[in-house]
């Protein structure tokens, strides 16, 4: 009985999982784009990469 339920519902669960993951990626990408545009509107630039140099006091 359990194996029958797994065989019946597994494709639906797989489809639901993939749909939720795609939605999460879309929301995350939209948030990143929005943050990027908001930072550009303020005139902010990305911080330069840290250099491996010793700082002299």
Secondary structure by P-SEA (a helix, b strand, c coil): caaaaaaacaaaaaaaaaaaaaaaaaaaaaaaaaaaaaaaaaccccccccccccccc
